[in-house]
Amino acid sequence: MKAPDCFDGTQPFKLRSFIQSCQPIFHNDAANFAQDRKMVLYATSFLIGRAAKCIEPYIHNLTNQDPNYLLNSWKLFESNSSPYLGTQMKSEKLKQNWIP
């Protein structure tokens, strides 16, 4: 299967397509992607540029986080990423909205 194209956040309308391009990979290898965290980390590995910078603080704080932490839930990542990965935002705004 083809890996998703990288997403850099400069064209926010491509985010939905990026997220949808991950779905067939998850379904094709369900055993490997049985945990939401693995799905989210896989998707974030294809973020570059400003999108990668937005998610970077969450990668660094991943250890011992609540199950509802953004990177531990595919549903949270999928439903909450649009306003953040599609635009350049300050870290404080991200912390305010993404950390429970």
N, C-alpha and C positions, 0 to 999 in steps of 0.2 A: 504494500500500500504506500501511496505517496504521502510523505510528511506534509504537514500544513506549511503554507508560505509564511515567512516571518511577518510579524505585525509590529510596526513602529509607532503607531498612534497618530501619524500625520494625516491620515485619511480615515477619520472615525467611522465612516460608513462601511469600511471593510472589516470592522470588528466582528459583526454578526457572522459574516462569511468565515472569518478565521475560527471562531468558536465552533461553527457547524462543521468545518473541515476536520476538527479533532474527533467528532463523534464516531465516524466509521472506524477509525483506528481503535477507539475504546471498545466498540462492539466486536471488532474482528479479533481482538486479543483480550477478551473479558477476564481471563485468569490473571493476566498481568496488571490490568487496571481495575481490580476488584475494589480498591479503596479510592475514595474521592481524592485524597491527598495526592495519590499517584497521577490521577488525571490532571489535577491542577498544576502540579509540578511539571508534567510533560508539556502542557500548554504554555506555561510560563517560560519554558526553555526556548520557545520560538519568539519571544518578545525581544525586540531590539530598540535602540534609540530611546526616545522619551518614554515609551511604554515600559521598557525594561527598568528605567530609572524610577518609574512610579511604583513598580512592584518590588524593587530591591529591598526596601526596609522590611517587608513582610517575609522575604526569604531569610534575611538575617535573624529575624525573631521567631522562626518557625518552631524551634525546640520547645516541647512541653506546653503547647498552646491548647486552649479549649477546643473541643470538637467543632464548635461553631465559628472558629477563627476562619477568616477568609480563605486561606490556603488549605484548609482541611475539608472544605465543602465545595464540590463542583457546582451545586445549585447556587450557593452564595457567590462564587466566582463568576458564574455565567450571568446571574441577574444583576450583580452590582458593579461589574467591570466597565460597562459602557461609559458612564460619566467621567471615569478616571483614566482609563487607558486610551480613550479617544481624545483627551485633552491634556494639556500640560498643567499639572496642579502642584501646589506646594505640599511638602510632606505633612505639615500640620493639618491641612484640610483632609488628607487621606487618613491620618490617624483618627481624626474626629469622626469620620464616617465609616471606616472599615473595622476598627478594633472595637469589639463589644465591651 
